[in-house]
Amino acid sequence: MNIFVLDEHPRHAAEAMCDQHIRKMGIEAAQILSTVLWIKGTEDTTITLMSTSEFMGWNELDYAQLRTAVNAFWDDYPDKYLIYNLYNPNNRFVQWAAANSANWNWLHTHAMFICDEYEYRFGSKHKVSLVLDDLPHPDIPHANVMTPFTRCDFRDNNKQIIKEIHNIENTVDAYQEYYRQVKSRFAAYTRRLPPMWLKSSLDQLIA
């Protein structure tokens, strides 16, 4: 699991993502947020958590069908909340999101913007929004200030590029450089211009 911190603002970070990441990073964010809920519990102790894997038809139904089914489920079980399975609780991004409410809220907001971006680019809703729209808050320390962003172990066959990226101190700058050097090889943007910091790299590939 990863968080592509392409901007400090959660909306701008989502808008800067290529199509390939818009399709999948909302799910990864929801997995991180859900895992925090499984390991920390919820602030409201009357809430019951239920995994989407236990919900009949979650993987088979399209968004509209699933929306109807989920609404009916909530009518019958208003105290139950659907979240993703527990996954890799020791993951560095799970630990970052669990550190305090400011971190968790940033990621939740970012994930919602990814869903908005998915709908804008592809004209349909992503079913992960059914989890994100009604996600309870975990029982974690409250904070008004985030801890520093964490980052992934950047990977590519070109070890020199990866070494240079790892030496970049600022996490946002490092992720942007990773996009320029590695992800620009396949990055596509539907109905959205690529961010200015990436445009020159894409122009060089086209030239």
Secondary structure, DSSP 8 states (H G I E B T S, - for coil): ------SSSHHHHHHTS-HHHHHHHHHHHHHHHHHHHHHH-BSSTT-EEEEGGGSTTTTTS-HHHHHHHHHHHHHH-TTEEEE-----TT-HHHHHHHH-HHHHHHHHHHHHHHHHHHHHHHSS--TTHHHHTT---BS----SS-----------S-HHHHHHHHT--SHHHHHHHHHHHTGGGT---SSS---HHHHHHHHHHH-
